[in-house]
Amino acid sequence: MGTVYFEDLAVGERIGSLDKGRMTTAHIMRWSAAVENWHRIHYDWRFATEHDKLPDVLINGSWKQHVLVQLVKDSLGDGGWLWKIRFRYKRMDIAGDSIRAGAEVLERQEIDGLGFVTVRVALTNQNDEISTAGFAIGVVPLRDGPPVPYPFVARPAYDAVRMPEDD
C-alpha cells in the first residue's frame, strides 16, 4: 500500500473501506474452525433457528472484530500502527448478509513527532444497517518525521489522545 502520512489525512475523510461480500455458511464455518469456536449457532442451522430462535446461523463476532482491525491497519499504510480499537455489536449478522467496513477520520493530533488519528469504524450489511460500530486510534508518521517505532510503545504524552465515548 505504501506509506500514509499524517498530512494526507483530513478530518471527515473516508480513509478505508473493505467489501467482504456475501457471507455464506462455508465462510462462517471456516472461520469457526480456524478459531476453534464450535458453538452450534455458527454452523448448525436447525439448532440456531429452532433451539436458539435465531433467524439463521450467525457470523462470528471475532470475525467481525478481525475485519475492523484489518480495515484500520490497511488504511494506515505500511508505516502506520493501529494503537487502540473499541467497538460494540449493535445487531446480528447472519449467513447471506453482505458485509462492508468503512472508516472515517474524526480527529488528528500531533504528539512527539508522530501523527495520531482517531477514526470511526463501522460494519454495514446489504441494507446499509450498521451491525458493529466503534472507534480506533492509529499512529502514522509525519511527512518529515521519524517512522512510527516498531513495536509501538505508548508514552504518558499519548494519554492526551482519547477514544470518543459514543458510537
Steps between C-alpha positions, in 0.01 A plus 500: 500500500783738574535757772208712617614830651321702766482802270306294243211425738218752542222511757181372339688294240414135440836333526411143438243251391481125468230306323493142623201412284230251580588276794403139444476222754829369357673832588354491849598137556857557378544785748343294779746219428797736478431650844357178644164656580270198493183670622224352290344839420783545248445182297184309601200668334241288682658566840539872429145550372301252706686471829640854529221665294750688282418602141788291357854398593695798631817655366762476773566809710871425492492509119330840510772620740765372259344692210509827696864445596589417137315811381688737729838330460473512121373860504804617699741370239826316535650751745192533723404327820158415640535605864150459646161377384165484675170395348156373586283239336168668420322230304551146378646418162382172354586266214412671173580852621745707298750669729676830433735689729584869498709749695479879525751740657354680802803666653872556442770579756874539471694387808876448533553501124231239427151536354208358696178446308167416661257328264142381515467141378187311401379181339184520292291243318335504160220720638750758632410399857787543743571176683828588670634847576769668698824691490868441445814702554785457259851641490658610172824679419527868418628565150831639634498304824640174626330169425250366750709279729450126480380376732297806588523569873267751664649794691329716763474788249272283285234498773380828345355293215165378623251260353156654440230378737197456275468288190 
